[in-house]
Every structure is written in C-alpha cells, then in structure tokens.
Amino acid sequence: MDQQRPLSTVTMAFTVVAYLIFVTARAHVTGVDLSLWPRLICALAMLLLVTAIPKAPSTFIFGLIGVLYVVVLQIGVVINVQGIEKPLFWMLPAGMVIPICAAPLWLTPRHFILGTIAFYLAGLPFVMAVPFTHDDYVLCAMWVAIGIPTATTFHFGFYWFRLNHFLLEEKLLALAATDPLTQLLNRRAFLEQAQQMLSETKGHDDVVSAIFLDIDRFKSLNDQYGHARGDEALMDVTKVLKDAVPAQALVGRLGGEEFAVLIKAPDPDRATGLADTLRILIASIRRPDGFLTASFGVAHRRSNETATELLDRADEALLRAKHAGHNRVFVEQARQVERVRATALDEDNDTRVDEEPVVVTRWGAFDLFTHYQPVYSLSHQKQVGFEALLRGFDQHGTPLRPDKLFAPQSNAGISDLDSLTHHLHLANARKRLPIDCWLFLNVAPSTFIQPGYEQTLAAIVFEAGLDPRGVVLEILESEGVDVEELALAAWRYRGCGFLIAVDDFGTGHSNLDRLLRIQPDFVKLDGALIRAKSRASDQPLLPTIVSLLHRADMLVVVEGIETTEELILAVESNVDFAQGFLLGRPSATLPSAAAVTRRIDHAFDVIAEGRAVRTARFEGQLAPYLAMLNAAAAALTNGASVEEAIAPMAKLELCKRCFVLDDTGRILGQEISGRAGSSADLRLGPLFASQSGRWDHRPYYWKAVANMGTAVFCQPYLSLTSGRASVGVTMAFTCDERVMVVGSELDWTSPHLAWPTVE
C-alpha cells in the first residue's frame, strides 16, 4: 500500500485536471452557459479524496476512497453532459477510458471489481433515461465489448507486474536493512531506527537505554570447531534476544559477535535487569567445550545525545566488562569517555600545522617525503619518539605503493636508498622533532653491516644538528645477513652513541637467537604477537613474551596497536612503548598527544577496575579449595592417614590431584586423582606418576612454607603432570615435628575461571 500511494495520488490528481478540461470543452463546443457550482463541487470532492489517499490507514480505507472517487467522477461526467443532444457520444470517452485508465490504481482485484461496478451503476440511471436509438445500442455494446475487457486485462496485467515489483522492492529493502544470518537489523538500519526512536522520545519521561553485548571467546569457537558452529551460536543468541527482549525495543547485530538492544523504560534499572536476564539465558547455551557466555555494557541516554554517542558509552562499559573477566554486566561510568572502538584519531586532534618547510628529495622518477608516526611511553603517557617513515609520490602527485617504491634491488641500490633516506629524515627531523624525543630510523641489514657506515651516519647526524644518543636505529627483518655480522656492527654503532632496535620480532627470520646475539636496546614486537594466545586456556601470550625480554634487559615496543582492547593488553602486559594507528597514523606533520594521552589513561582505568574484579573472582573461586586444605591439615594432625585426609578434596569439581609433600618436596603416601584428573592428555602418560618427583622448587611449595599454617595459592602455570593450565593450592603445617605440605592441583583451563593480573 505504501508503494501504491504516490502512483494513485498523482494519477487521481491529474484526472481532476482532465475533468476540469472536459467541463471547459463542454462549454466551448456547445456555446451554452453552464452552471459551474455542481461541476466545481464534484471537482472539490475529488480533490479531497485525493488528499485522503496518503493518509489511508488500511487497505480497506484505501479501496473505499478509490470507489468513492470513481463514483463522484461518474456523477460529474453525467452532470457535464446534461442538456446535450447526443449525451451518450459525450460519455463515450469517460465510459471507456476512465475504467481502463483507473485499472492500475486499484490496490487489489477486489477493489477493481467493486470500483468498476460502482462506476457503471452510478451512470446507469442517466443511461436508462436517455431515449435509445440504433447508434446508442452500438455505443453501449462498444462500452461492454471494449471497455470492460480492456480494463480487466490492463488491471490484472499491471497488478501482476506491480505485485512482483513491490515484493522485489520490499525484499531488497529488507536485505539492505537486516543481517542475512540472524535476520536482525544490521548496523546501518539499527542506527537509523535508533536515531528515530531517540527523536520521538524527546520530552518524554521514558529513559532510553542501550545494551551492547559481545559473545565471549567467539573467535576460539570458530577456530576450533568451524564457522558452522559459530553461526549456530549466533542463531542461539539471536533466539534468546527475540524471546526475551520486548517487542517495542530495537535489536540489531552490529557485526561479528556484537549485538545491540535499544529499549525505552520508565526507569534505567529495567535495562540493567534485562541485560542480566540475557546474560543468564546465554550462559545456558551449550558449546562443545562448555557453555556460551557474553559480556554486556549498559548506558542510559543523556540530554541531546545521538544514537552513536549512546552506543559508544555502552561499548565502553562492555569493554570494562570483558576486561573484568567476561560474563558480566557493567553500567556506564558517570564521567564522559572517549570513543573506544575508533581505529584512528580524528584529523582535527591528530595533527598540528608546522611552519617549517618540508625537505623533499628525488629518487629516480619519484619524490620522497618524510612521514612520522609517534611512539608513546605507556607509563609516562607521553610521546617519547617518532619513527621516520619514507613515502613516495610520482610526477602526478599520486602516492606509491610500498612494493613499487621498495622494489627488489641490489645491495648497492638498497644502500644508496638507505643513505638518501637517512639524509632526508635527519634534515626534516632537525626542523620538526622535539628536543626530548628519540628519532627511530629504519636501516636495512645489508646497509647496517657495511664497514664504516656507523661513522658516516654519525657525521650525517651531527651535520643535522642532532645527537646520535637521540637516534634509534631499527634493524629491519631480512634474510641473507649473518647474525654475527649484525652483532659486531651493533657494537660499532653503540660506540658512536646510537641506540639499537630490532624491528618486527616475531615474524620472518627474526628469532630469539638473533636478539640474544645483537643485544638491542629495544625490541619492536610485530602486531601479530598481540593477538597470540595459548592453545588451551585462550590467554594472551604477550605478558610472558614481555617478561622474557625484560629479563634479557631489553625494552619492548609493540607495533600495530589498532584497537582499544590491544592498547589495554599492552598496558597490562607491562609493555614499555607502543605505536599504531590508534595512537597516531603516519603523517607529514607531528601529531598532537592530548587525545592519545586521554586514551592511554582510560586504558589504565579499565585495567585498575578489571584487576580488582578479577582478583576478587579468582580468590572467590579458590575459597572452597582453601577451606578444604584446613580440614585436611587438621585431619592429618589428628592422626588420619594421607588417603583419608585428602580424599574429600578429590571430590571437588576442579581438582586434578591431591597430595601431601614432605620437607624435601617429595610425595608422602599416595596422591589421589580428582574429578578433573580424567581430562589429562593420555599422550603424556610417562608424566602421570609423580611419586618419584621433587616439588619443593615449585611456587606452591615454598609459598606455603613461607606462610606456615595459612592456605595459599599460586599463579596459573602449565602443569608438568597434565600439560594443562593449573593452579596449585597448598598449606604447610607441622606434624610430629616434621614440615608437611598438603595441596591440590586444580584444572584452570575453563574459560569461566578468572585469571588474576600477572605479577
């Protein structure tokens, strides 16, 4: 009906104009003065019916307006032919053309049949009153033989065409507005309808709230069990949303595993309660390795806030919920926060204008420029350096792809380009770089090992008015260069005052042996290491990698920070420096640090809040096991056997094995396998028997001895007896003047278990 309104309105309005022309023609041809009032009343009535078409609330009213319209039109035609010698000849155009032309206007075949019958019945009294001649019978026969069949054929043909066209249009509109898998609103349609909902609620008492939810560990579900299983999980979540969310609320899939709900309610607690209900329902959906969970962020609309701004605040709450350990509902913070999903800063905040002219150099047919990307100290929350990056443009000013600019060349060609690039970057840095910032320069390995180039480069630095101690040389990842030569060259460059960095560690031919030989001051980790996770527990590996490099006296720079989640992980992993599109894109002008500082500070806030929540959850999940240790220690002190004392612990859900150790860390009696012990990998069979082992070097042993009489726990570790992430809970006590340690090893691989912040 909505698609038919414009066609019917325009065509019916044009018919009113045609009717007025017909009236004018009647007066002109006959030369008789006509009474205009009846004719104008008919025209006015038709105009009123035309204006009613756009407001018709139903197909019945729409069809009724059409029937009334043709009846009024027929009455007007009859009035207009009154007093003419051969009135039927004057009515012939109306009698045949009007039903034919009106055929496409009827919404349904029923409307067409009723409207056509009403049209002819309206004119029947006049026709019956006219004295018939032979010619009049011929005219009536023409009306019946030509008008009705033609109108019928025209209507049904057009109806079939229109129906298929409108159905296709509706299908295309639905496809453009809905997610193809879940049939929920897609991001574009959700935001459009959300903005409309917000505009309709201005001045109302109802609170509009946004619920942002993200399925936890969804990537691992796709990676381990296939995308078909991931799609099934999305459909399960969709069913929960359709069943639990009120009909008047908006529900959409914004992309991937992210969903959003916009709801109006008298009070904000309604949205928070709905989010918690959804969380519980989703947590009952099974997945192959347990149960599905989701994290939720809730935000309530503020005055004059757009839908995007509201969702951004809900997204920030979701981010905090995920960092606090997943499967939680977090409500917005009271203070205003930055957008958390942006991958680059706004251009207005990202750059500042430099007065100094830019130095440009020529390389073949290309013009070479210097672009800078900032490097931030996360702890200092400020810019501490800029990586100088080479950008090329052809004679038309078109940027060149890196593979064209850095096409394979001989070592001599690479060295020439390197030397030219260093002159360019240092000349520009002298005019633009702050005094207290490092300049990171890329150096090809083949150039780096050239005898004497360290002196040449130092001379270029001094010529530019800079100090080599403020220049960090990044050795690019490359094959074909002996590591020993790189290590000797690094020693020479350090003698000139330069700092050394190894770039892209974690990719290509870069390995740990290369680092240990070169001994760089900085190690730049490839962005892929941010996303690296352990196979079983799905925990990030970045904290362990950073800790290893710190033990080797190397500062760590993480490249490729593109999302807030990656920035938070870098901060929590004790990364020293970071760079990436989130913190500033490469640009010919130096970026401002204000917006980035706020973003880094927000990451610290999220970590502080998440640390407290995760630590509380971690200790809460360990509480029953720590209580059992006290009971076991008391039983052993009272003379119970080892098996009797530790058997109750073995019945707990996470317990893999229970044991008692003597003062040398060896097992007393027999250890008992717990409920989670059956999940051990049978391929590790030679490690199952642990009676002959000595375990006093493990943290769970010496921490217990250091806290005699108190139940303690340790950080999650990889168990040597099961090959799985585990947590040791132990308690040391004295029995018969001997130190004994009773303990249990818990299986800590379930995604529902909290992991504390790495120490």
C-alpha positions in Angstrom: 0.0 0.0 0.0 2.8 2.4 0.8 4.3 1.9 -2.7 0.9 2.5 -4.3 0.2 5.8 -2.6 2.4 8.0 -4.8 1.1 6.5 -8.1 -2.6 6.8 -7.1 -2.2 10.3 -5.7 -0.6 11.7 -8.9 -2.9 9.9 -11.3 -6.1 10.8 -9.4 -4.9 14.5 -9.2 -4.3 14.5 -12.9 -7.8 13.1 -13.5 -9.3 16.1 -11.6 -7.4 18.3 -14.1 -8.7 16.3 -17.0 -12.3 16.6 -15.7 -12.0 20.4 -15.5 -10.7 20.4 -19.1 -13.7 18.3 -20.0 -16.0 20.9 -18.4 -14.3 23.7 -20.3 -14.6 21.8 -23.6 -18.3 21.2 -23.0 -18.9 25.0 -22.5 -16.7 26.0 -25.5 -18.2 23.5 -28.0 -21.8 23.9 -27.2 -21.6 27.6 -26.5 -24.1 27.2 -23.7 -23.6 28.9 -20.3 -23.2 26.2 -17.7 -24.0 26.1 -14.0 -20.5 25.7 -12.6 -21.3 25.0 -9.0 -22.3 21.4 -9.4 -19.3 20.7 -11.5 -16.9 22.5 -9.1 -18.4 20.7 -6.2 -17.6 17.4 -7.9 -14.1 18.6 -8.6 -13.6 19.7 -5.0 -14.9 16.4 -3.7 -12.4 14.5 -5.9 -9.6 16.7 -4.7 -10.5 16.0 -1.0 -10.5 12.2 -1.8 -7.0 12.7 -3.5 -5.6 14.3 -0.3 -7.1 11.4 1.8 -5.1 8.8 -0.1 -1.7 9.4 1.5 -3.4 9.2 5.0 -5.3 5.9 4.4 -4.5 3.7 7.4 -5.6 0.4 5.8 -6.2 -1.3 2.5 -9.9 -1.2 3.2 -10.0 2.6 3.6 -7.6 2.9 0.6 -10.0 0.9 -1.6 -13.1 2.7 -0.3 -11.6 6.1 -1.2 -11.0 4.8 -4.7 -14.6 3.6 -5.1 -16.0 6.9 -3.9 -13.6 8.7 -6.2 -14.8 7.0 -9.4 -18.5 7.3 -8.3 -18.0 11.1 -7.8 -16.2 11.2 -11.2 -19.0 9.4 -12.9 -21.6 11.8 -11.3 -19.6 14.7 -12.5 -19.4 13.3 -16.1 -23.2 12.8 -16.1 -23.8 16.4 -14.8 -21.5 17.7 -17.5 -23.4 16.0 -20.4 -26.8 17.2 -19.3 -28.7 19.1 -22.0 -26.6 17.8 -24.9 -28.3 16.4 -28.0 -26.4 13.2 -28.0 -25.1 12.7 -24.5 -24.0 9.1 -24.9 -21.5 10.2 -27.5 -20.1 12.7 -25.0 -19.9 10.0 -22.3 -18.2 7.5 -24.6 -14.6 8.7 -23.7 -15.4 8.7 -20.0 -17.3 5.4 -20.2 -14.4 3.6 -21.9 -11.2 5.5 -20.9 -11.9 6.0 -17.2 -12.2 2.3 -16.3 -9.2 1.5 -18.4 -7.0 4.3 -17.0 -8.2 3.6 -13.5 -7.3 -0.1 -13.7 -3.7 0.4 -12.4 -4.9 2.5 -9.5 -6.8 -0.3 -7.7 -4.8 -1.9 -4.9 -6.3 -5.4 -5.2 -8.6 -7.3 -7.7 -11.5 -6.9 -5.2 -11.1 -3.2 -5.2 -11.1 -3.2 -9.1 -14.3 -5.3 -9.4 -16.2 -3.2 -6.8 -14.9 0.1 -8.2 -15.8 -0.8 -11.8 -19.3 -2.0 -10.8 -19.9 1.2 -8.8 -18.7 3.3 -11.7 -21.2 1.8 -14.1 -24.0 1.8 -11.6 -23.5 5.5 -10.9 -24.1 6.2 -14.6 -26.9 3.7 -15.2 -29.8 5.9 -14.1 -28.8 8.5 -16.6 -28.3 6.0 -19.4 -31.7 4.4 -18.8 -33.3 7.8 -19.0 -31.9 8.6 -22.5 -34.2 7.5 -25.5 -32.2 4.8 -27.3 -31.5 4.8 -31.0 -29.7 2.3 -33.1 -26.4 4.2 -32.6 -26.9 4.3 -28.8 -27.1 0.5 -28.7 -23.9 0.4 -30.7 -22.2 2.7 -28.2 -23.3 0.6 -25.2 -22.1 -2.5 -27.0 -18.7 -0.8 -27.5 -18.5 0.0 -23.8 -19.2 -3.6 -22.8 -17.2 -5.2 -25.6 -14.1 -2.9 -25.4 -14.1 -1.0 -22.1 -14.7 -3.8 -19.6 -12.4 -6.5 -21.2 -9.6 -4.0 -21.8 -9.8 -2.6 -18.2 -9.8 -6.1 -16.8 -6.8 -7.2 -18.9 -5.0 -4.0 -18.1 -5.7 -4.3 -14.3 -4.6 -7.9 -13.9 -1.6 -7.5 -16.1 -0.5 -4.4 -14.2 -1.4 -5.9 -10.8 0.8 -8.9 -11.5 3.7 -6.7 -12.6 3.2 -4.3 -9.7 2.9 -7.1 -7.1 6.2 -8.7 -8.3 7.9 -5.3 -8.4 6.8 -4.3 -5.0 7.6 -7.7 -3.5 11.1 -7.4 -5.0 11.5 -3.9 -3.7 10.4 -5.0 -0.2 12.8 -7.9 -0.4 15.7 -5.6 -1.4 14.8 -3.1 1.4 14.7 -6.0 3.9 18.1 -7.3 2.7 19.6 -3.8 2.9 18.3 -3.4 6.5 18.8 -6.9 8.0 21.6 -9.2 8.8 21.5 -12.1 6.4 22.2 -14.8 9.0 20.2 -13.7 12.0 17.5 -11.5 10.2 18.1 -8.9 12.9 18.7 -5.2 12.0 22.2 -4.6 10.6 24.3 -1.8 11.8 23.1 0.9 9.4 19.4 0.1 9.9 19.8 -0.2 13.6 21.5 3.2 13.9 18.9 4.8 11.7 15.9 3.4 13.6 17.7 4.1 16.9 18.1 7.8 16.0 14.4 7.9 15.0 13.5 6.4 18.4 15.6 9.0 20.2 14.0 11.8 18.3 10.5 10.5 19.1 11.2 10.4 22.9 12.3 14.0 23.3 10.4 15.5 26.2 9.0 12.1 27.4 9.6 10.6 30.8 10.8 7.3 29.5 14.5 6.5 29.7 16.2 5.2 26.5 18.9 2.7 27.3 21.4 0.9 25.1 22.6 -2.6 25.8 25.8 -3.6 24.0 26.7 -7.3 24.1 29.6 -9.3 22.8 29.9 -13.1 22.8 33.0 -14.2 24.8 35.7 -16.3 23.1 33.8 -16.4 19.9 37.0 -16.5 17.8 38.1 -19.6 19.5 34.8 -21.2 18.8 35.2 -20.5 15.1 38.9 -21.5 15.0 38.5 -24.8 16.9 35.1 -26.1 15.8 34.4 -24.3 12.5 32.4 -21.4 11.3 29.2 -23.5 11.0 29.4 -24.0 14.8 30.0 -20.3 15.2 26.9 -19.5 13.1 24.9 -21.9 15.2 25.9 -20.0 18.3 24.9 -16.7 16.7 21.5 -18.1 15.9 21.1 -19.4 19.5 21.9 -15.9 20.9 19.5 -14.4 18.4 16.7 -16.7 19.6 17.4 -15.5 23.2 17.2 -11.9 22.1 14.0 -12.3 20.2 12.3 -14.2 23.0 13.5 -12.1 25.9 13.6 -8.5 24.5 10.3 -6.6 24.5 8.6 -6.3 21.1 8.8 -2.5 21.1 12.6 -2.5 21.6 15.2 -2.4 18.8 17.5 -5.4 18.4 20.4 -5.5 15.9 23.6 -7.4 15.0 26.2 -4.7 14.6 28.8 -7.0 13.2 30.6 -10.3 14.0 29.6 -11.4 17.5 28.4 -8.0 18.6 24.7 -7.3 19.2 22.8 -4.2 20.5 19.5 -3.5 22.1 17.8 -0.1 22.4 14.9 -0.1 24.9 12.5 2.6 26.4 11.6 2.1 30.0 10.2 4.2 32.9 13.5 3.7 34.9 17.1 2.8 34.0 17.1 -0.3 36.2 14.8 -2.0 33.7 17.6 -2.1 31.1 20.2 -3.4 33.6 17.8 -6.1 34.7 17.1 -7.1 31.1 20.9 -7.3 30.4 21.4 -9.6 33.4 18.5 -11.8 32.3 20.0 -12.1 28.8 23.4 -12.9 30.3 21.9 -15.8 32.3 20.0 -17.1 29.3 23.0 -17.0 27.0 25.1 -18.7 29.7 22.8 -21.8 29.4 23.6 -22.2 25.7 26.0 -25.1 25.3 29.2 -25.0 23.2 31.4 -28.0 22.5 33.8 -27.1 25.3 31.3 -25.9 27.9 28.8 -23.1 27.8 28.5 -19.9 25.8 28.8 -16.6 27.7 28.5 -12.9 26.8 29.7 -9.6 28.2 27.3 -6.7 28.5 27.6 -2.9 28.6 24.7 -0.7 29.5 24.3 3.1 29.0 21.4 5.4 29.5 20.7 8.3 27.2 21.8 11.8 28.2 20.3 15.0 27.0 20.6 15.7 23.3 22.7 12.6 22.8 22.8 10.9 19.4 22.4 7.1 19.0 26.1 6.8 18.1 27.2 8.6 21.2 24.9 6.5 23.4 26.2 3.2 21.9 29.8 4.4 22.3 29.2 4.7 26.1 27.6 1.3 26.2 30.6 0.0 24.2 33.0 1.4 26.8 31.0 -0.3 29.6 31.2 -3.5 27.6 35.0 -3.2 27.2 35.3 -2.9 31.0 33.0 -6.0 31.5 35.2 -8.1 29.2 38.4 -6.9 30.9 36.9 -7.8 34.3 36.7 -11.4 33.3 33.7 -11.8 30.8 30.2 -13.0 31.5 29.3 -9.8 33.3 27.1 -6.7 33.1 28.7 -3.3 33.5 26.9 0.0 33.6 28.3 3.2 32.1 30.6 5.4 34.1 29.3 8.7 35.3 32.1 10.7 33.5 32.4 11.2 29.8 34.8 8.9 28.0 36.4 8.8 24.5 35.1 6.5 21.8 36.6 3.1 22.4 36.2 1.5 19.0 37.9 4.1 16.9 41.0 2.8 15.0 42.4 6.3 14.3 42.1 9.7 15.9 40.0 12.5 14.4 42.1 14.5 11.9 41.5 17.7 13.9 43.0 16.1 17.0 45.7 14.2 15.2 47.9 16.8 13.6 49.1 20.3 14.1 50.4 22.7 11.5 54.2 23.1 11.1 55.6 26.4 9.9 58.9 24.9 8.7 59.2 23.9 5.0 59.4 20.2 4.2 62.6 18.8 2.8 62.0 16.7 -0.3 64.4 14.6 -2.2 64.4 12.8 -5.6 64.9 9.1 -6.2 64.6 8.2 -9.9 61.2 9.3 -11.1 59.9 9.6 -7.5 59.7 12.4 -4.9 60.5 11.2 -1.4 59.0 12.7 1.8 59.3 12.0 5.5 56.3 11.0 7.5 56.3 10.5 11.2 54.5 8.0 13.5 54.6 8.7 17.2 56.0 6.2 19.8 54.4 6.5 23.2 55.7 5.5 26.6 52.7 3.9 28.2 53.7 4.5 31.8 54.8 8.1 31.1 51.7 8.6 28.9 53.6 10.9 26.5 55.3 10.9 23.2 58.9 9.8 23.6 59.9 9.2 20.0 58.9 9.3 16.3 59.5 6.7 13.7 60.6 8.3 10.4 58.9 6.6 7.5 59.6 7.0 3.8 56.7 7.9 1.5 57.0 8.3 -2.3 54.9 10.1 -4.9 55.2 10.0 -8.7 55.3 13.0 -11.0 51.5 13.3 -10.8 51.5 13.5 -7.0 50.0 10.0 -6.7 51.2 8.1 -3.6 53.2 5.0 -4.5 52.5 1.5 -3.2 55.3 0.2 -0.9 56.0 -2.7 -3.2 56.7 -0.3 -6.1 58.8 2.2 -4.0 60.8 -0.5 -2.3 61.1 -2.8 -5.3 63.8 -5.6 -5.1 67.1 -4.0 -5.7 70.8 -5.0 -5.4 72.5 -4.4 -2.1 74.2 -1.4 -3.7 70.8 0.0 -4.6 69.4 -0.6 -1.2 72.4 1.1 0.5 72.1 4.1 -1.8 68.4 4.5 -1.0 69.1 4.0 2.7 71.7 6.7 2.7 69.5 9.1 0.8 66.6 8.3 3.2 68.8 9.0 6.3 69.8 12.4 4.9 66.2 13.2 4.2 64.8 12.1 7.6 67.6 13.8 9.6 67.2 17.0 7.7 63.5 17.1 8.4 63.9 16.0 12.0 66.2 18.9 12.8 63.3 21.3 11.9 60.4 19.4 13.4 61.4 16.9 16.1 61.1 17.9 19.8 64.4 18.0 21.6 63.5 15.4 24.2 62.3 12.7 21.7 64.0 9.8 20.0 64.1 9.5 16.2 63.6 5.9 15.1 65.4 5.3 11.8 65.0 2.1 9.7 68.2 0.6 8.4 68.4 -2.4 6.0 70.7 -5.1 7.4 72.9 -5.0 4.3 73.5 -1.3 5.0 73.9 -1.8 8.7 76.8 -4.2 8.4 78.8 -2.0 5.9 82.2 -1.2 7.4 82.4 2.5 8.3 78.8 3.3 7.8 78.4 4.0 11.5 80.9 6.9 11.1 79.1 8.1 8.0 75.8 8.1 9.7 77.1 9.8 12.8 78.5 12.5 10.6 75.1 13.0 9.0 73.5 13.2 12.4 76.0 15.8 13.6 75.5 17.8 10.4 71.8 17.8 11.0 72.4 19.3 14.5 71.3 16.2 16.3 73.0 13.8 18.8 73.4 10.1 18.0 72.2 9.3 21.5 68.8 10.6 20.4 68.7 8.3 17.4 67.4 4.7 17.5 68.5 2.5 14.6 65.9 -0.1 13.7 67.4 -3.2 12.0 64.8 -4.4 9.6 63.8 -8.0 9.3 65.7 -9.6 6.4 67.3 -12.9 5.3 70.7 -13.4 3.9 72.7 -11.4 6.5 74.8 -13.3 9.1 73.7 -12.6 12.7 77.3 -12.5 13.8 77.9 -9.6 11.4 74.9 -7.8 12.7 76.1 -8.2 16.3 79.6 -6.8 15.5 78.0 -3.9 13.7 75.7 -3.2 16.6 78.8 -3.0 18.9 80.3 -0.4 16.5 77.1 1.7 16.3 76.8 1.8 20.1 80.4 3.1 20.2 79.1 6.1 18.2 76.3 6.7 20.7 73.4 5.2 18.7 70.7 3.1 20.3 69.8 -0.2 18.6 66.4 -1.7 18.0 65.4 -5.0 16.2 62.2 -4.5 14.2 59.4 -6.9 13.5 60.4 -9.5 16.1 58.0 -12.4 15.8 57.9 -12.6 12.0 60.0 -13.9 9.2 63.6 -14.8 10.1 63.6 -12.8 13.4 64.2 -15.2 16.3 65.4 -15.3 19.9 68.9 -16.2 19.0 69.1 -13.1 16.8 68.1 -11.0 19.8 70.5 -12.6 22.2 73.4 -12.1 19.9 72.7 -8.5 18.8 71.5 -7.4 22.4 69.4 -4.5 21.2 68.2 -1.7 23.5 64.7 -2.0 22.1 62.7 -4.9 20.6 59.8 -3.9 18.4 57.2 -6.7 18.5 55.1 -7.4 15.5 51.4 -6.7 16.0 50.6 -10.3 15.4 52.1 -11.2 18.9 49.4 -9.0 20.5 46.7 -11.4 19.2 48.7 -14.6 20.0 47.0 -16.8 22.7 47.7 -20.1 24.4 46.0 -23.1 22.8 44.1 -24.5 25.8 43.4 -21.6 28.1 42.9 -18.9 25.4 45.0 -16.5 27.5 47.2 -13.9 25.7 50.9 -14.7 25.5 52.1 -11.1 25.3 52.7 -10.8 29.1 55.1 -13.8 29.1 56.9 -12.5 26.0 57.4 -9.1 27.5 58.6 -10.6 30.8 61.2 -12.7 28.9 62.6 -9.7 27.0 62.7 -7.7 30.2 64.8 -10.5 31.8 67.2 -10.1 28.9 67.5 -6.3 29.6 65.6 -5.2 26.5 62.9 -2.5 26.4 59.8 -3.5 24.5 57.9 -1.6 21.8 54.6 -3.1 20.4 53.7 -2.0 16.9 50.3 -2.2 15.2 48.1 -1.0 18.1 44.8 -0.6 16.3 42.0 -1.1 18.9 41.5 -0.1 22.5 41.5 -3.8 23.5 45.0 -4.1 22.1 46.1 -1.0 23.9 44.7 -2.3 27.2 46.5 -5.6 26.7 49.8 -3.8 26.0 49.5 -1.7 29.2 48.6 -4.7 31.3 51.4 -6.8 29.8 53.9 -4.2 31.0 54.9 -3.1 27.5 57.2 -0.1 27.6 56.3 1.7 24.4 53.6 1.5 21.8 52.7 2.8 18.3 50.0 2.1 15.9 47.0 3.7 14.1 45.1 4.0 17.3 47.8 6.3 18.7 48.5 8.2 15.5 48.8 7.5 11.8 52.0 8.3 9.9 51.8 12.0 8.8 54.0 14.7 7.4 53.2 16.8 10.5 53.8 15.8 14.1 50.6 14.6 15.8 49.2 16.1 19.0 49.4 14.0 22.1 46.4 15.3 24.0 43.8 12.8 22.7 46.2 9.9 22.9 47.1 10.7 26.5 43.4 10.5 27.4 43.1 7.2 25.6 46.1 5.7 27.4 44.8 7.0 30.8 41.4 5.4 30.1 43.2 2.1 29.4 44.9 2.3 32.9 41.5 3.0 34.5 40.0 -0.1 32.8 42.9 -2.2 34.0 42.7 -1.0 37.6 39.0 -1.8 37.7 39.4 -5.1 36.0 42.3 -6.2 38.2 40.2 -5.7 41.3 37.2 -7.6 39.9 39.3 -10.5 38.5 41.3 -10.8 41.7 38.1 -11.0 43.8 36.6 -13.6 41.4 39.8 -15.6 41.4 40.0 -15.7 45.2 36.3 -16.5 45.4 36.6 -19.4 43.1 39.5 -20.8 45.1 37.8 -20.3 48.5 36.2 -23.8 48.8 39.5 -25.4 48.0 41.4 -23.3 50.5 38.9 -24.3 53.1 39.4 -28.0 52.4 43.1 -27.6 52.9 42.5 -26.5 56.5 40.3 -29.5 57.1 42.8 -31.9 55.5 45.7 -30.4 57.6 43.6 -30.8 60.8 42.8 -34.4 59.9 46.5 -35.2 59.3 47.4 -33.6 62.6 44.9 -35.7 64.4 46.4 -38.9 63.0 44.3 -39.6 59.9 46.0 -41.4 57.0 47.1 -39.4 53.9 44.4 -41.0 51.8 41.6 -40.3 54.4 42.7 -36.7 54.9 42.9 -35.7 51.2 40.0 -37.8 49.8 37.3 -35.1 50.4 39.3 -32.6 48.3 39.4 -35.0 45.3 35.6 -34.8 45.0 35.6 -31.1 44.2 35.0 -30.1 40.6 38.3 -28.6 39.6 40.6 -31.0 41.5 43.0 -32.9 39.3 45.1 -34.5 42.0 45.6 -34.2 45.8 48.9 -34.8 47.5 50.9 -34.4 50.7 54.6 -33.4 50.4 57.4 -33.8 53.0 60.0 -31.3 54.0 62.0 -32.2 50.8 59.1 -31.7 48.5 58.5 -35.4 47.8 55.1 -37.1 47.9 54.1 -38.9 51.1 51.9 -41.9 50.6 49.7 -42.0 47.5 48.4 -39.0 45.7 44.7 -39.2 44.7 43.3 -38.4 41.3 40.4 -35.9 41.5 37.3 -35.3 39.4 39.2 -33.3 36.8 42.0 -35.8 36.6 40.3 -37.8 33.9 40.7 -34.9 31.4 44.5 -35.3 31.3 46.1 -35.9 27.9 46.8 -39.7 27.7 49.8 -38.9 25.4 51.5 -37.5 28.5 51.3 -40.9 30.2 55.0 -41.1 31.2 54.5 -37.9 33.3 51.4 -39.2 35.3 53.4 -41.0 38.0 54.8 -38.2 40.2 55.7 -40.1 43.4 59.4 -40.1 42.5 59.5 -36.3 41.8 60.7 -33.5 43.9 58.4 -30.4 44.0 60.0 -28.1 46.6 61.1 -25.8 43.7 57.5 -25.0 42.8 55.9 -21.7 44.0 53.0 -23.6 45.5 55.5 -25.4 47.9 57.8 -22.6 49.0 55.0 -20.1 49.3 53.2 -22.5 51.7 56.3 -23.0 53.8 56.9 -19.2 53.9 53.3 -18.8 55.2 53.2 -21.7 57.6 49.7 -22.5 58.8 47.9 -20.4 56.1 46.3 -21.8 53.0 48.0 -20.2 49.9 47.7 -20.3 46.1 49.9 -19.5 43.2 49.6 -18.0 39.8 48.3 -20.3 37.0 51.1 -22.4 35.5 51.5 -25.2 33.0 51.3 -28.5 34.8 54.0 -31.0 34.1 51.8 -33.9 35.1 48.9 -33.0 32.8 50.1 -30.5 30.2 47.2 -28.1 31.1 46.9 -24.7 32.8 46.7 -25.3 36.6 46.6 -23.6 39.9 48.2 -25.0 43.0 46.6 -24.5 46.4 48.7 -25.6 49.4 49.1 -25.3 53.1 52.2 -26.0 55.2 52.0 -27.3 58.8 54.0 -29.3 61.3 53.1 -32.8 62.3 55.3 -34.8 64.7 57.9 -32.0 64.4 58.0 -32.5 60.6 57.1 -30.0 58.0 54.3 -31.2 55.7 52.5 -29.6 52.8 49.1 -30.7 51.8 47.9 -29.5 48.5 45.8 -29.9 45.4 46.4 -29.1 41.7 43.3 -27.5 40.1 42.5 -27.6 36.4 42.3 -23.9 35.3 41.6 -24.2 31.6 37.8 -23.4 31.7 37.1 -20.0 30.1 34.7 -19.4 33.0 37.5 -19.2 35.5 39.1 -15.9 36.4 42.8 -15.3 35.8 44.5 -12.8 38.1 46.7 -10.0 36.8 50.2 -11.3 36.0 52.6 -10.4 38.8 
